[in-house]
Amino acid sequence: MVMASNFLLFFLLLSLLSTSSSSSSSSSDKDLLLTFKSSLTDPISSLSSWSHSTPLCNWLGVSCSKLSPPTIFSVDLQSLKLSGDISPSLCQLSSLSHLNLAHNLFNNSIPLHLSQCTSLLYLNLSNNLLWGTLPDQISQLSSLTALDLSNNHIEGQLPLALGSLGSLQVLNLGTNVFSGTLHPSLFNNLSGLVQLDLSQNPSMSSVLPDEIGSLKKLKWLLMQSSGLYGNIPDSLLGLDQIEVLDLSQNNLTGKLPPGFGLELGKLVSLDLSQNKLSGPFPGDVCYGKALVEVSLSQNFFAGSVPKAIEQCLSLERFEVHSNEFSGEFPSGLWSLPKVRVIRAENNQFSGEIPESVAVPLEQVQIDNNSFSGKIPLALGKINTMYRFSASRNGLYGNLPDNIFDSPALSIINLSRNSLSGSIPELKNCKRLVSLSLAGNSFTGNIPSSLAELPVLTYIDLSSNNLSGEIPQGLQNLKLALFNVSFNQLSGLVPASLTAGFPASFLQGNPDLCGPGLPKQCNDREKGPRSRTKGLIIALATIAFAVAFILLAFGIFVAYRLYQRKSCSSCLKSVFFYPLKITGDELMMSLDEKSNIGRGPFGKVHLFQLPNGQFVVLKRLVNSQSLSYKKLKGEIKTLAKARHKSLAKLLGFCYSEGEILLIYEYYHKGSLGDALSSSIIKLNWKVRCQIALGTARGLAYLHKDYVPSLLHRNLKSNNILLDEDFEPKVTDIGLDRVVGETSFQSSIASELNSCCIIAPEHGCSEKATEQMDVYSFGVVLLELITGRKAEQQESSEAPDVVKWVRRKINMTNGSLQVLDAKISASSQEEMLQALELALRCTSLMPENRPMIEEVVRLLEALNSS
């Protein structure tokens, strides 16, 4: 009995000790995490559950083991808008193996104390604002199996210490600013790598090391836009497990190693586009029959595409556009069971489109080749087709009646062929945006069913033999382009089609009549219409705009008279990149000697950092008196917008009443300076490259970046040029920094602001994407004409938009507006760009294209 009692007492004591130990461990881990929380800025209170009153394993993002006592093995706090410091207390969690702080706003250098988290298996700090170099201490995380530091601002050469992480399976350092070469020894000890991503590091400059071929377990190799040059090494054929290989957007040269497809039998996706590779198409690329995507576009590959491609039964995307391929296009490729995309434009392919085509086809682009024959009836039976583009070929015969039957059809371009017969009715393709049938031999009437397509905005039926009247219903569409020139049309032109488009889009039809045309309609031809309403609206708009500008100018003058006091003691600085200088030193440099100009928001200074790098300092008035915390949030939003066509915002300094923005300096200056320079010669190819890059930057701000941003002051002086004349858009979203009132008064005070700003600006309650598109259209007109946006000395028209519209209404006016400094061989491309610029600068916002369409059209123009 006594023994039983003693045993029970012992058991109770043991239980109490265990409970006490568990509670103590839990309390200790809580304190460590609360210390970490105290070092963070948590703007949306995501970590409100992190408190002593909540069980530790119920805290947001915290995962515990099922042991007794439980231990923390994972902290996952991605996408919570956190910033601040990453406390060393995390590394005191003895069992922490998983740390994920991705998609936040940390803007420090990589903390050295993270090297003390020796139990980590997974570390993800991607999509932040981390800067500085990757420290050698990373080698102390010897247990790491996955390291993701992508989408940050980490710079310098990849440290050799990375090569000591022998357990790594995933290494993702893409989209940073690493530089220098890839040292071969870096890969000697990484035999376990399954995924290697060094993409989007264009500042690197390196050959592809032979040692990468020894990574036998590698399945993903992503090195697009990473400064590679030289040949693709033969050792790459040793990657017999590789599934995704992307070496696009580099400067690789030479031919592919023999047996490229034969050895890489598990290859699913191959992208070698936008290099300088040459030689024949890899005939054995489908040896493993696993290939889903292949892109060899924009290289110098030549010869024919072998029929072996027809063995790629899993192929979904085939892209070989903009090469020097010739010979007959493999007919079997059209009928591969899974093929969705065929892009072969800008080559010298011949052959016919067979009657048997793949049902899943979505996109076909075979422009600018030598295809011939008739368009098969089978194409019209594909209800997934959204783009069919086969311009500049030798196709002939009638269009099949069902060619427009796909409900997904968005773009069709069959211009510059030898097609004939009537244009079939278009009733089913309710998503059609663009229809181009120019330069053929079509006869009959313009189908009245075009007016029933609700999103149709681009119609080009020029240079055919069409007759009859223009359907009146077309004036109900929000058309951005309507070109029916050089046909045999007659009768009254709908009013909206004479008011909104150049007369050149109607020329060559002597029997057409209407306002602005050589032939005036008689009373029987005229329909009831009045322009009084439009005149009243225009006068009201002008009056409102004048009143607004006067008011804004008065506000601006009042602010300029206000005397600000400098406050060096309250200066705060935030650098998104390591500048190795203090904010006070920058502020002290703001003298007349460093001043290089003045913008609408204040003076601009040039400053040389201790490392020799130049930066631009833009001094703004903080007229809305934003708090430091609020201003820091707004500028961080601007700084986190990262795109190759956007100027880098390196940091800012703040004091009461003043803001100093720090930008990267670009030696080529602004586009406005380059266009007016007598030294810099911009040919059409470069100008088109600048337009495309600018449009891509705008598209990123409007559609891809979260939250979406508007520029609101896009002009040629706010487009900087790097050493390769790549555009860098600057001064993005300054309204968020200086405040709406100050922003409005500043741009109103600038002489050329009235030209670059959309006409509805004064009447609109808020800024819109279409206003940015208008400003882009003005820039595009400057590139086409070589003329400044506004020339006060001009007697014809100071405004480039008005000047162009007046010129093109004259005989051959379109040719007269083209910059005479550009070779006549580029006239066709410039005229196409002119059409786009006129659409972008349409008086009615709804008639302007979306920026995505602008990018798409410029890409087509740039590759032609």
Secondary structure, 3 states (H helix, E strand, C coil): CHHHHHHHHHHHHHHHHHHHHHHHHHHHHHHHHHHHHHCEECCCCCCCCCCCCCCHHHCCCEEECCCCCCCEEEEECCCCCCEECCCHHHHHCCCCCEEECCCCCCCCECCHHHHHCCCCCEEECCCCCCEEECCHHHHHCCCCCEEECCCCEEEECCCHHHHHCCCCCEEECCCCEECECCCHHHHCCCCCCCEEECCCCCCECECCCHHHHHCCCCCEEECCCCCEEECCCHHHHHCCCCCEEECCCCEEEECCCCCHHHHCCCCCEEECCCCEEEECCCCCCCCCCCCCEEECCCCEEEECCCHHHHHCCCCCEEECCCCEEEEECCHHHHHCCCCCEEECCCCEEEEECCCCCCCCCCEEECCCCEEEECCCHHHHHCCCCCEEECCCCEEEEECCCCCCCCCCCCEEECCCCEEEEECCCCCCCCCCCEEECCCCEEEECCCHHHHHCCCCCEEECCCCEEEECCCHHHHHCCCCEEECCCCEEEEECCHHHHHCCCHHHCCCCCEEECCCCCCCCCCCCCCCCCCHHHHHHHHHHHHHHHHHHHHHHHHHHHHHHCCCCCCHHHCEEEECCCCCCCHHHHHHCCCCCCEEEEECCEEEEEEECCCCCEEEEEEEECCCCCCHHHHHHHHHHHHCCCCCCECCEEEEEEECCEEEEEEECCCCCEHHHHHHCCCCCCCHHHHHHHHHHHHHHHHHHHHHCCCCCCCCCCCHHHEEECCCCCEEECCCCCHHHHCHHHHHHHHHCCCCHHHHCCHHHHCCCCCCHHHHHHHHHHHHHHHHHCCCCECCCCCCCCEHHHHHHHHHCCCCHHHHCCCCCCCHHHHHHHHHHHHHHHHHCCCCHHHCCCHHHHHHHHHHHHCC
